[in-house]
Amino acid sequence: MSYSTSNQSHLTDNELVKQYKITGDKIYVGELYKRYTHLVLGMCINYFKDRDVAKDMTLQIFEKLFDELKKREVENFKAWLTFVVRNYCISELRKMQTQLNRDIQYQYELKSQQHEDDTEKSVQEEQKLEALEKAMESLNPFQKKCIELFYLKNMSYTQIVEMTGYSVNEVKSYIQNGKRNLKMIITNIK
């Protein structure tokens, strides 16, 4: 079914298209590929500004020709091919732009969600601090003093004993009971 390549080189573009339609032999499109690769590649480079992308697009366009040539009546192959290339490149650029816009929108939404999450966490932390401050006011003065010195000022039991004059056992007891009371108070606030 296939002819030698020397038989196709003398055929005109229209004869190659006609023979391809009749036989379905891709060798005829192969001859058109040899003749017009440089034209298609040049147009693709002009649209995509990237030689590697342009090479891929050139191959895709010639793959597309296998189907298109069977469906279309082509009077002037070169003019028709430039029309196909232009439309294909514009369509691919639109797809790329649409995908880029989707990617940008996704990144924006992701950052917005992170910001909302961060804001929500900040609000929750603020609410916890407010609840802790209210709960601290409910403690007896000895527990409050020991809790503040131990947790907020990072003082040791010994330092608290020296500062307050309480015994070590009293300091431990005030801190332990104060923690338990804070937990109960905060739990009841919620």
C-alpha positions in Angstrom: 0.0 0.0 0.0 2.9 2.3 0.7 4.9 3.9 -2.1 8.6 4.7 -2.0 9.4 8.1 -0.8 10.9 9.1 -4.1 7.4 8.7 -5.7 5.9 11.3 -3.4 8.5 14.1 -3.7 7.4 14.9 -7.3 3.7 15.1 -6.3 2.1 18.5 -5.6 0.6 19.4 -2.3 -2.9 18.8 -3.6 -2.0 15.5 -5.1 -0.4 14.4 -1.8 -3.6 15.4 0.1 -5.8 13.6 -2.5 -3.7 10.4 -2.3 -3.8 10.4 1.5 -7.6 10.7 1.4 -7.9 7.8 -1.0 -5.3 5.5 0.6 -5.1 6.6 4.2 -1.3 6.0 3.8 0.5 8.4 6.2 3.5 8.5 3.9 1.7 11.3 2.0 1.3 13.4 5.1 5.0 12.6 5.8 6.0 14.2 2.6 3.9 17.3 3.5 5.7 17.3 6.9 9.1 17.3 5.2 8.0 20.3 3.0 6.3 22.4 5.7 8.0 21.6 9.1 10.1 24.7 8.9 7.0 26.9 8.3 5.0 25.3 11.1 7.9 25.4 13.5 8.6 29.1 12.7 5.0 30.0 13.3 4.9 28.1 16.6 8.1 29.8 17.8 6.5 33.1 16.9 3.5 32.3 19.1 5.1 30.4 22.0 8.5 32.1 22.2 10.0 28.8 23.3 11.7 26.5 20.8 11.0 23.3 22.8 7.3 24.1 23.2 7.2 25.0 19.5 8.7 21.6 18.5 6.0 19.8 20.6 3.3 21.9 19.0 4.6 21.3 15.5 4.4 17.5 16.1 0.9 17.9 17.6 -0.3 19.9 14.6 1.0 17.3 12.1 -0.7 14.6 14.2 -3.9 16.6 13.9 -3.5 16.7 10.2 -4.1 13.0 9.9 -7.7 13.5 10.9 -8.3 17.0 9.5 -7.2 16.1 6.0 -9.7 13.3 5.8 -12.6 15.6 6.8 -11.7 18.8 4.9 -11.6 19.8 1.3 -8.3 21.6 0.9 -7.8 23.7 -2.2 -4.5 25.4 -1.2 -2.6 23.3 1.3 -0.1 25.9 2.4 -2.7 28.6 3.0 -4.9 26.0 4.8 -2.0 24.8 6.9 -1.1 28.3 8.1 -4.8 28.8 9.0 -4.7 25.5 11.0 -1.4 26.4 12.7 -2.6 29.9 13.7 -5.9 28.6 15.2 -4.2 25.7 17.0 -1.6 28.0 18.5 -4.2 30.6 19.6 -6.3 27.8 21.1 -3.3 26.3 23.0 -2.3 29.8 24.3 -5.8 30.3 25.6 -5.7 26.9 27.3 -2.4 27.8 28.9 -3.7 31.2 30.0 -6.8 29.6 31.5 -4.7 27.1 33.4 -2.4 29.9 34.6 -5.4 31.9 35.8 -6.8 28.8 37.6 -3.4 28.2 39.2 -3.2 31.9 40.3 -6.8 31.7 41.6 -6.0 28.5 43.5 -2.9 30.1 45.1 -5.0 33.1 46.1 -7.7 31.0 47.6 -5.1 28.9 49.5 -3.5 32.0 50.9 -6.9 33.5 51.8 -7.8 30.3 53.6 -4.5 30.3 55.5 -5.0 33.9 56.5 -8.5 33.1 57.7 -7.2 30.1 59.6 -4.4 32.2 61.1 -6.9 34.9 62.0 -9.3 32.4 63.6 -6.4 30.9 65.6 -5.4 34.4 66.8 -9.0 35.1 67.9 -9.1 31.7 69.7 -5.8 32.4 71.4 -7.0 35.9 72.4 -10.1 34.4 73.9 -8.1 31.8 75.8 -5.9 34.6 77.3 -9.0 36.6 78.3 -10.5 33.5 79.9 -7.2 32.9 81.8 -7.0 36.5 83.0 -10.6 36.3 84.3 -9.9 33.0 85.9 -6.7 34.3 87.6 -8.9 37.0 89.2 -11.0 34.3 90.8 -8.0 32.6 92.6 -7.2 33.4 96.2 -4.3 35.9 96.5 -1.8 33.3 97.6 -2.5 31.0 94.6 -2.6 33.9 92.2 0.8 35.2 93.4 2.5 31.8 93.2 1.0 31.0 89.7 2.1 34.4 88.3 5.7 34.1 89.7 6.1 30.4 88.6 4.5 30.5 85.1 4.6 34.1 84.0 7.9 35.2 85.6 9.6 31.7 85.3 10.8 31.7 88.9 11.8 28.6 90.7 10.2 27.3 94.0 13.2 28.6 95.9 13.0 32.1 94.4 9.3 32.2 95.2 10.0 31.2 98.8 12.6 33.9 99.1 10.3 36.5 97.6 7.1 35.7 99.4 8.2 34.2 102.6 6.0 31.1 102.1 7.4 27.7 102.8 8.3 25.4 99.9 5.3 23.1 100.7 3.0 26.1 100.7 4.4 27.3 97.3 3.9 23.8 95.9 0.4 23.6 97.3 -0.6 27.1 96.1 0.7 26.3 92.6 -0.9 22.8 92.4 -4.3 24.0 93.8 -4.2 27.2 91.7 -3.7 25.2 88.5 -6.5 22.8 89.4 -8.8 25.8 90.2 -7.9 27.6 87.0 -8.7 24.5 85.0 -12.1 24.2 86.6 -12.9 27.9 86.2 -11.9 28.0 82.6 -13.8 24.8 81.8 -16.9 26.3 83.4 -16.5 29.5 81.4 -16.8 27.7 78.1 
